[in-house]
Amino acid sequence: MTELSDQTTRRAVLGGVAAVGAGAVLAACGSDEPKDAAGGDATSGDSGSGGDAAAGGEIGTTADVPVNGGTVFQKQKIVVTQPTEGDFKAFTAVCTHSGCTVGEVNGDTIQCNCHGSQYSAEDGSVKKGPAPKPLAAKKLEVDGDKLIVS
Ligand code: FES
């Protein structure tokens, strides 16, 4: 009985080796083909990096943003303003001068404290340099009291 068991075991081991060998051949064939697919993966990775630039999703509530003022959501690098009651605007909080995160919103002005640039809380346009370009607007959706940026 022991001999039979040993033979069975040997066959099973040999069979397993054969299966592994076949698998290795298949894997080798398969690895030659997906070169184009790998390029596709790199492209799809771009959508992920978009999230890194300015994180989207729910960033706060309407109560976080004062009327005739605004709030800088530091973690998400987004500034949300409310120039008139119920009218919310969102912009990137990354200053177009040297990339600081803007510091605060004072009334109708978004202030960068690094070198003194000022932007309009209404449309993100430059009110005072050295910022060369406006703050880019972000798509903002108000769902009940939730602020959702995409
Ligand atoms: S980085 Fe904002 S003013 Fe220079």
Residues whose N, C-alpha, C, O or C-beta is under 5 A from the ligand:
A	BS01	FES	C95 H97 S98 G99 C100 C112 C114 H115 G116 S117
